[in-house]
Amino acid sequence: MFKKIVVLLLLGAVVAFGLRNQVQQFSQTRLALAGPYFEVKAGSSLSALCQSWQQQGLLSRFQCTQLRMLSVFHSELRDIKAGVYRVDPDLLLSQLALFRSGKVAQFSFMLREGETLQQSLQALSQAEFIQNDIQSVAELQALVRWPAEWGPAPSDAEALFFPETYYYHAHSKASSIYQRAHQALLAQLEKAWVQRDPSLPLKTPYELLTLASIIEKETGVLAEKPLIASVFVNRLRLNMKLQTDPTVIYGLKERYQGDITRAHLKDPHPYNTYVHFGLPPGPIALVSATSLQAAAKPEVSKMLYFVAKGDGSHQFSASLDAHNKAVQQYIFGKK
């Protein structure tokens, strides 16, 4: 009996030593997955993954056998979670630890201020690991949840989504990102509307959003936005046409090829602010918080005109005579 116990103890020691040896070997085994991402599909087993890696020449048959044997004594190795992971060539056990952790990769999609929804959908088509269930601007309209107290819901979804970087996990639906962006826009617009200058010649939050979109397209200089806003507000108060090129370009759509012509300025489409008085029918681009704030609280000024100086900023004028001189200087190079 004593001898049997000794033999069993010796066998146990041999097995333990062998197992320890395997663990030490595996601690140095590398798995050079082709990055940057690896997807563990739902229902995948450790055995199936190992077989796939063997077929790709990433692991040998002997290494796969060792891994299966090791998983018998360390069942946690088989507890892998489905998902897309960000990977680098690393130790095999480190890769498996990542797949067990469930720390899947995050991806991002950016809605950019100043772009149209059509442009954002073009960018969406290039987004990684996203389920693109939005194919047109018309489909975005179905996501709009306009507050009843703001009046009838806009018939156009343009600018009803807040420009920001949105993070998601692999295979998330694009519609869920746009839903988040829509809720963010409503929150930003409500904040701007509540804080607005009560003397503004704007009747609804939608008009505020429309004005903010024009400001967004007119300047990228943050400090200029309140003054740009004041020009348009002053014109609205005096019943002057806004005469802003970005609205003309928006209304021309595919007819615009990079240059505005005299014919374009006479085109009677609804967004032509050289032809029609007041604001255009709706926004023309995605709007940042700073443009909303500028539209809600414009700078107090007497400015009615501005012209691009060529460096991204503008020269502002309170009279047509001063404006014409600025045009001669900055557009035609005459002083």
Contacts in CASP RR format, 6 or more apart in sequence:
PFRMAT RR
TARGET T0000
AUTHOR 0000-0000-0000
METHOD contacts of the structure
MODEL  1
MFKKIVVLLLLGAVVAFGLRNQVQQFSQTRLALAGPYFEVKAGSSLSALC
QSWQQQGLLSRFQCTQLRMLSVFHSELRDIKAGVYRVDPDLLLSQLALFR
SGKVAQFSFMLREGETLQQSLQALSQAEFIQNDIQSVAELQALVRWPAEW
GPAPSDAEALFFPETYYYHAHSKASSIYQRAHQALLAQLEKAWVQRDPSL
PLKTPYELLTLASIIEKETGVLAEKPLIASVFVNRLRLNMKLQTDPTVIY
GLKERYQGDITRAHLKDPHPYNTYVHFGLPPGPIALVSATSLQAAAKPEV
SKMLYFVAKGDGSHQFSASLDAHNKAVQQYIFGKK
19 70 0 8 1.000
19 73 0 8 1.000
22 66 0 8 1.000
22 69 0 8 1.000
22 70 0 8 1.000
23 70 0 8 1.000
25 66 0 8 1.000
26 66 0 8 1.000
26 67 0 8 1.000
26 70 0 8 1.000
26 92 0 8 1.000
26 93 0 8 1.000
27 91 0 8 1.000
27 93 0 8 1.000
28 91 0 8 1.000
29 59 0 8 1.000
29 63 0 8 1.000
29 91 0 8 1.000
29 92 0 8 1.000
29 93 0 8 1.000
30 89 0 8 1.000
30 90 0 8 1.000
30 91 0 8 1.000
30 92 0 8 1.000
31 53 0 8 1.000
31 58 0 8 1.000
31 59 0 8 1.000
31 89 0 8 1.000
31 90 0 8 1.000
31 91 0 8 1.000
31 92 0 8 1.000
31 95 0 8 1.000
32 58 0 8 1.000
32 89 0 8 1.000
33 58 0 8 1.000
33 87 0 8 1.000
33 89 0 8 1.000
33 90 0 8 1.000
33 95 0 8 1.000
35 87 0 8 1.000
35 88 0 8 1.000
36 86 0 8 1.000
36 87 0 8 1.000
36 88 0 8 1.000
37 84 0 8 1.000
37 85 0 8 1.000
37 86 0 8 1.000
37 87 0 8 1.000
37 105 0 8 1.000
37 128 0 8 1.000
37 129 0 8 1.000
37 170 0 8 1.000
38 84 0 8 1.000
38 85 0 8 1.000
38 87 0 8 1.000
39 83 0 8 1.000
39 84 0 8 1.000
39 85 0 8 1.000
39 170 0 8 1.000
40 49 0 8 1.000
40 80 0 8 1.000
40 81 0 8 1.000
40 82 0 8 1.000
40 83 0 8 1.000
40 84 0 8 1.000
40 85 0 8 1.000
40 99 0 8 1.000
41 82 0 8 1.000
41 83 0 8 1.000
42 82 0 8 1.000
42 83 0 8 1.000
43 82 0 8 1.000
44 80 0 8 1.000
44 82 0 8 1.000
45 78 0 8 1.000
45 80 0 8 1.000
46 67 0 8 1.000
46 68 0 8 1.000
46 71 0 8 1.000
46 77 0 8 1.000
46 78 0 8 1.000
46 80 0 8 1.000
46 96 0 8 1.000
47 68 0 8 1.000
49 80 0 8 1.000
50 59 0 8 1.000
50 64 0 8 1.000
50 67 0 8 1.000
50 68 0 8 1.000
51 64 0 8 1.000
53 59 0 8 1.000
53 64 0 8 1.000
54 60 0 8 1.000
54 61 0 8 1.000
54 63 0 8 1.000
54 64 0 8 1.000
59 67 0 8 1.000
59 92 0 8 1.000
63 92 0 8 1.000
67 77 0 8 1.000
67 92 0 8 1.000
70 77 0 8 1.000
71 77 0 8 1.000
71 78 0 8 1.000
76 100 0 8 1.000
77 96 0 8 1.000
77 100 0 8 1.000
79 100 0 8 1.000
80 96 0 8 1.000
80 99 0 8 1.000
80 100 0 8 1.000
81 99 0 8 1.000
81 100 0 8 1.000
81 101 0 8 1.000
81 102 0 8 1.000
83 102 0 8 1.000
83 104 0 8 1.000
83 169 0 8 1.000
83 170 0 8 1.000
84 104 0 8 1.000
84 105 0 8 1.000
84 129 0 8 1.000
84 169 0 8 1.000
84 170 0 8 1.000
84 171 0 8 1.000
85 98 0 8 1.000
85 99 0 8 1.000
85 102 0 8 1.000
85 103 0 8 1.000
85 104 0 8 1.000
85 105 0 8 1.000
86 105 0 8 1.000
87 95 0 8 1.000
87 98 0 8 1.000
104 169 0 8 1.000
104 170 0 8 1.000
105 129 0 8 1.000
105 169 0 8 1.000
105 170 0 8 1.000
106 167 0 8 1.000
106 168 0 8 1.000
106 169 0 8 1.000
107 127 0 8 1.000
107 128 0 8 1.000
107 129 0 8 1.000
107 130 0 8 1.000
107 167 0 8 1.000
107 168 0 8 1.000
107 169 0 8 1.000
107 170 0 8 1.000
108 165 0 8 1.000
108 166 0 8 1.000
108 167 0 8 1.000
108 168 0 8 1.000
109 123 0 8 1.000
109 124 0 8 1.000
109 127 0 8 1.000
109 130 0 8 1.000
109 165 0 8 1.000
109 166 0 8 1.000
109 168 0 8 1.000
109 174 0 8 1.000
109 177 0 8 1.000
110 123 0 8 1.000
110 163 0 8 1.000
110 164 0 8 1.000
110 165 0 8 1.000
110 166 0 8 1.000
111 120 0 8 1.000
111 161 0 8 1.000
111 162 0 8 1.000
111 163 0 8 1.000
111 164 0 8 1.000
111 166 0 8 1.000
111 181 0 8 1.000
111 286 0 8 1.000
112 119 0 8 1.000
112 120 0 8 1.000
112 123 0 8 1.000
112 163 0 8 1.000
112 286 0 8 1.000
113 163 0 8 1.000
113 216 0 8 1.000
113 285 0 8 1.000
113 286 0 8 1.000
113 287 0 8 1.000
113 288 0 8 1.000
113 291 0 8 1.000
114 163 0 8 1.000
114 213 0 8 1.000
114 216 0 8 1.000
114 217 0 8 1.000
114 285 0 8 1.000
114 286 0 8 1.000
114 287 0 8 1.000
114 288 0 8 1.000
115 123 0 8 1.000
115 163 0 8 1.000
115 285 0 8 1.000
115 286 0 8 1.000
116 158 0 8 1.000
116 250 0 8 1.000
116 284 0 8 1.000
116 285 0 8 1.000
116 286 0 8 1.000
117 137 0 8 1.000
117 140 0 8 1.000
117 157 0 8 1.000
117 158 0 8 1.000
117 159 0 8 1.000
117 161 0 8 1.000
117 286 0 8 1.000
118 137 0 8 1.000
120 161 0 8 1.000
120 286 0 8 1.000
121 134 0 8 1.000
121 135 0 8 1.000
121 136 0 8 1.000
121 137 0 8 1.000
124 130 0 8 1.000
124 132 0 8 1.000
124 134 0 8 1.000
124 174 0 8 1.000
125 132 0 8 1.000
127 174 0 8 1.000
129 170 0 8 1.000
129 171 0 8 1.000
130 168 0 8 1.000
130 170 0 8 1.000
130 171 0 8 1.000
130 172 0 8 1.000
130 173 0 8 1.000
130 174 0 8 1.000
130 177 0 8 1.000
131 171 0 8 1.000
131 172 0 8 1.000
131 173 0 8 1.000
131 174 0 8 1.000
132 174 0 8 1.000
133 173 0 8 1.000
133 174 0 8 1.000
133 175 0 8 1.000
134 140 0 8 1.000
134 174 0 8 1.000
134 175 0 8 1.000
134 178 0 8 1.000
137 157 0 8 1.000
137 158 0 8 1.000
139 175 0 8 1.000
140 157 0 8 1.000
140 160 0 8 1.000
140 161 0 8 1.000
140 178 0 8 1.000
141 155 0 8 1.000
141 156 0 8 1.000
141 157 0 8 1.000
143 157 0 8 1.000
143 175 0 8 1.000
143 178 0 8 1.000
143 179 0 8 1.000
143 182 0 8 1.000
144 153 0 8 1.000
144 154 0 8 1.000
144 157 0 8 1.000
144 160 0 8 1.000
144 182 0 8 1.000
145 182 0 8 1.000
145 183 0 8 1.000
145 186 0 8 1.000
146 152 0 8 1.000
146 153 0 8 1.000
146 154 0 8 1.000
147 186 0 8 1.000
147 190 0 8 1.000
150 204 0 8 1.000
150 205 0 8 1.000
150 206 0 8 1.000
151 204 0 8 1.000
154 160 0 8 1.000
154 206 0 8 1.000
154 282 0 8 1.000
156 281 0 8 1.000
156 282 0 8 1.000
158 213 0 8 1.000
158 282 0 8 1.000
158 283 0 8 1.000
158 284 0 8 1.000
158 285 0 8 1.000
159 185 0 8 1.000
159 209 0 8 1.000
159 210 0 8 1.000
159 213 0 8 1.000
159 282 0 8 1.000
159 283 0 8 1.000
159 284 0 8 1.000
159 285 0 8 1.000
159 286 0 8 1.000
159 287 0 8 1.000
160 182 0 8 1.000
160 185 0 8 1.000
160 209 0 8 1.000
160 283 0 8 1.000
161 178 0 8 1.000
161 181 0 8 1.000
161 182 0 8 1.000
161 184 0 8 1.000
161 185 0 8 1.000
161 286 0 8 1.000
162 181 0 8 1.000
162 182 0 8 1.000
162 184 0 8 1.000
162 185 0 8 1.000
162 187 0 8 1.000
162 188 0 8 1.000
162 286 0 8 1.000
162 287 0 8 1.000
163 181 0 8 1.000
163 286 0 8 1.000
163 287 0 8 1.000
163 288 0 8 1.000
164 181 0 8 1.000
164 184 0 8 1.000
166 177 0 8 1.000
166 180 0 8 1.000
166 181 0 8 1.000
168 176 0 8 1.000
168 177 0 8 1.000
185 287 0 8 1.000
188 289 0 8 1.000
188 292 0 8 1.000
189 205 0 8 1.000
189 208 0 8 1.000
189 209 0 8 1.000
189 292 0 8 1.000
190 205 0 8 1.000
191 292 0 8 1.000
192 205 0 8 1.000
192 208 0 8 1.000
192 212 0 8 1.000
192 289 0 8 1.000
192 292 0 8 1.000
192 293 0 8 1.000
192 295 0 8 1.000
192 296 0 8 1.000
193 205 0 8 1.000
193 208 0 8 1.000
193 296 0 8 1.000
195 293 0 8 1.000
195 296 0 8 1.000
195 297 0 8 1.000
196 202 0 8 1.000
196 208 0 8 1.000
196 296 0 8 1.000
196 297 0 8 1.000
197 296 0 8 1.000
197 297 0 8 1.000
197 298 0 8 1.000
200 208 0 8 1.000
200 233 0 8 1.000
200 296 0 8 1.000
200 298 0 8 1.000
201 233 0 8 1.000
201 236 0 8 1.000
201 237 0 8 1.000
202 208 0 8 1.000
202 211 0 8 1.000
202 295 0 8 1.000
206 282 0 8 1.000
207 279 0 8 1.000
208 292 0 8 1.000
208 295 0 8 1.000
208 296 0 8 1.000
209 282 0 8 1.000
209 283 0 8 1.000
209 287 0 8 1.000
209 292 0 8 1.000
209 295 0 8 1.000
210 279 0 8 1.000
210 280 0 8 1.000
210 282 0 8 1.000
210 283 0 8 1.000
210 284 0 8 1.000
211 229 0 8 1.000
211 232 0 8 1.000
211 233 0 8 1.000
211 279 0 8 1.000
211 295 0 8 1.000
212 283 0 8 1.000
212 287 0 8 1.000
212 291 0 8 1.000
212 292 0 8 1.000
212 294 0 8 1.000
212 295 0 8 1.000
213 282 0 8 1.000
213 283 0 8 1.000
213 284 0 8 1.000
213 285 0 8 1.000
213 286 0 8 1.000
213 287 0 8 1.000
213 291 0 8 1.000
214 232 0 8 1.000
214 242 0 8 1.000
214 244 0 8 1.000
214 246 0 8 1.000
214 247 0 8 1.000
214 280 0 8 1.000
214 284 0 8 1.000
215 225 0 8 1.000
215 228 0 8 1.000
215 229 0 8 1.000
215 232 0 8 1.000
215 291 0 8 1.000
215 294 0 8 1.000
215 295 0 8 1.000
216 285 0 8 1.000
216 286 0 8 1.000
216 287 0 8 1.000
216 288 0 8 1.000
216 291 0 8 1.000
217 244 0 8 1.000
217 246 0 8 1.000
217 284 0 8 1.000
217 285 0 8 1.000
218 228 0 8 1.000
218 244 0 8 1.000
218 246 0 8 1.000
219 225 0 8 1.000
219 228 0 8 1.000
219 312 0 8 1.000
219 313 0 8 1.000
219 314 0 8 1.000
220 312 0 8 1.000
221 312 0 8 1.000
221 313 0 8 1.000
221 314 0 8 1.000
222 290 0 8 1.000
224 313 0 8 1.000
224 314 0 8 1.000
225 290 0 8 1.000
225 291 0 8 1.000
225 293 0 8 1.000
225 294 0 8 1.000
226 294 0 8 1.000
226 297 0 8 1.000
226 298 0 8 1.000
226 299 0 8 1.000
227 298 0 8 1.000
227 299 0 8 1.000
227 301 0 8 1.000
227 303 0 8 1.000
227 306 0 8 1.000
227 316 0 8 1.000
228 294 0 8 1.000
228 306 0 8 1.000
228 314 0 8 1.000
229 294 0 8 1.000
229 295 0 8 1.000
229 298 0 8 1.000
229 299 0 8 1.000
230 298 0 8 1.000
230 299 0 8 1.000
230 300 0 8 1.000
230 301 0 8 1.000
230 303 0 8 1.000
231 301 0 8 1.000
231 303 0 8 1.000
231 304 0 8 1.000
231 305 0 8 1.000
231 306 0 8 1.000
231 316 0 8 1.000
232 242 0 8 1.000
232 244 0 8 1.000
232 298 0 8 1.000
233 298 0 8 1.000
234 301 0 8 1.000
234 302 0 8 1.000
234 303 0 8 1.000
234 304 0 8 1.000
235 241 0 8 1.000
235 242 0 8 1.000
235 304 0 8 1.000
236 242 0 8 1.000
236 278 0 8 1.000
236 279 0 8 1.000
238 304 0 8 1.000
239 277 0 8 1.000
240 277 0 8 1.000
240 304 0 8 1.000
241 273 0 8 1.000
241 274 0 8 1.000
241 275 0 8 1.000
241 276 0 8 1.000
241 277 0 8 1.000
241 278 0 8 1.000
242 273 0 8 1.000
242 278 0 8 1.000
242 279 0 8 1.000
243 273 0 8 1.000
243 274 0 8 1.000
244 273 0 8 1.000
245 260 0 8 1.000
246 284 0 8 1.000
246 285 0 8 1.000
247 271 0 8 1.000
247 272 0 8 1.000
247 273 0 8 1.000
247 280 0 8 1.000
247 284 0 8 1.000
248 260 0 8 1.000
248 264 0 8 1.000
248 265 0 8 1.000
248 267 0 8 1.000
248 271 0 8 1.000
248 272 0 8 1.000
248 273 0 8 1.000
248 274 0 8 1.000
249 256 0 8 1.000
249 260 0 8 1.000
250 271 0 8 1.000
250 280 0 8 1.000
250 284 0 8 1.000
250 285 0 8 1.000
251 269 0 8 1.000
251 270 0 8 1.000
251 271 0 8 1.000
251 272 0 8 1.000
251 284 0 8 1.000
252 264 0 8 1.000
252 267 0 8 1.000
252 269 0 8 1.000
255 264 0 8 1.000
256 264 0 8 1.000
265 272 0 8 1.000
265 274 0 8 1.000
265 275 0 8 1.000
266 274 0 8 1.000
266 275 0 8 1.000
267 275 0 8 1.000
268 275 0 8 1.000
268 276 0 8 1.000
270 276 0 8 1.000
270 280 0 8 1.000
270 281 0 8 1.000
271 280 0 8 1.000
271 281 0 8 1.000
271 282 0 8 1.000
271 284 0 8 1.000
273 280 0 8 1.000
301 316 0 8 1.000
301 318 0 8 1.000
302 318 0 8 1.000
303 316 0 8 1.000
303 317 0 8 1.000
303 318 0 8 1.000
304 317 0 8 1.000
304 318 0 8 1.000
304 319 0 8 1.000
304 320 0 8 1.000
304 323 0 8 1.000
305 316 0 8 1.000
305 317 0 8 1.000
305 318 0 8 1.000
305 319 0 8 1.000
305 320 0 8 1.000
305 322 0 8 1.000
305 323 0 8 1.000
305 326 0 8 1.000
306 314 0 8 1.000
306 315 0 8 1.000
306 316 0 8 1.000
306 317 0 8 1.000
306 323 0 8 1.000
307 314 0 8 1.000
307 315 0 8 1.000
307 317 0 8 1.000
307 323 0 8 1.000
307 326 0 8 1.000
307 327 0 8 1.000
307 330 0 8 1.000
307 331 0 8 1.000
308 314 0 8 1.000
308 330 0 8 1.000
308 331 0 8 1.000
309 315 0 8 1.000
309 330 0 8 1.000
310 330 0 8 1.000
315 326 0 8 1.000
315 329 0 8 1.000
315 330 0 8 1.000
317 323 0 8 1.000
317 326 0 8 1.000
328 334 0 8 1.000
328 335 0 8 1.000
329 335 0 8 1.000
END
